[in-house]
Structure formats: C-alpha cells, structure tokens
Amino acid sequence: SAMPHKKNPILSENITGLARMIRSYALPAMENVNLWHERDISHSSVERVIAPDATIALDFILNRLTEIIGKLVVHPKVMLENLNKSLGLYNSQRILLALIQKGMSREKAYSIVQSVAMKSWKEKKLFSESLKKDNRITKFLSEKEIDTSFDSKYFLKNVEKIFKRIF
C-alpha cells in the first residue's frame, strides 16, 4: 500500500481476486450450454480447465475464509462508538420507507430526509432529534414512530433465524 499506516487485508483481498476468477468461468460454462445437444471436443477442453480450477480455487477460498473468521477479533464497544459517530444517519432509509408507507411520494420523502440528514450532520446533532423538530417529518410520523425507526434491534431481528439456518 502507498499508505504506511494502513494494514492491508491481504488474505481477504486474495479471496476477492479468486472469487473474480471463479465468476469469470460462468461465461465459458454458459457458452457450453448452447451446444449440449451437439457435444463435441470443444466442450471437454473447457470443462477440463474450469471444473478443476474452479473447484480448487473454491476449496482454497473456503479454507482461507475459515482461517480469517477463526482469527477475527470483534470489538463491540468500538463498533458501537463508530455507529454513534454517524449521529444515527444510518437509519435514514428506515425513515424514508416510513414516510412512503404514510403516503408521501418517494421523491419527496428522499429529498426531505436527505435535507434533514445533511443539516443534522453539518450541525453535529442527532438525526432523530433533527427529524423530530422538522414539521415536514412530524406531519407524517409521530415521535414514537421516529424512535421506533431508530431501534437498533430492528437490524438484529433475524439473527436467531440466521444462526439456526447456518448452524
């Protein structure tokens, strides 16, 4: 890296590059489909390259990813600090959708939410508080509805389902 202070995620970057290679094999595989009813030697030459190469690359990716995840260190306190630095702006889409559900056009809702978000950021005020003080918002959403849109539990609501599905 040209930035000496930065620790490059080399292992993750390596996975990304190999995934790009595997995706690139989709084109020759799809081109083989057109000729399935008329198989000839051109099929096997492609298949002899992409099948083992993609399989080996995928095996390597999965092993490397297992290694990365095994050594992954999560700092919940730092994550929360980073979220708080955003002043709640990451909830802007939830407010946008709530306004649309209340009958506001998407274009108008987008414009209003964006202007309140920009003002909130510029003034370094909590986005939720800025929303509660804006008549264009409070005409459609109550204070409780705004607070509900900022409940972080919303983003975690499917965690148990995901874990059950994976493990």
Secondary structure as GFF3:
##gff-version 3
##sequence-region A 1 167
A	DSSP	alpha_helix	10	24	.	.	.	ID=ss1
A	DSSP	alpha_helix	26	33	.	.	.	ID=ss2
A	DSSP	three_ten_helix	36	38	.	.	.	ID=ss3
A	DSSP	alpha_helix	41	71	.	.	.	ID=ss4
A	DSSP	alpha_helix	76	85	.	.	.	ID=ss5
A	DSSP	three_ten_helix	89	91	.	.	.	ID=ss6
A	DSSP	alpha_helix	92	101	.	.	.	ID=ss7
A	DSSP	alpha_helix	106	123	.	.	.	ID=ss8
A	DSSP	alpha_helix	127	132	.	.	.	ID=ss9
A	DSSP	alpha_helix	135	138	.	.	.	ID=ss10
A	DSSP	alpha_helix	143	149	.	.	.	ID=ss11
A	DSSP	three_ten_helix	152	156	.	.	.	ID=ss12
A	DSSP	alpha_helix	159	166	.	.	.	ID=ss13
###
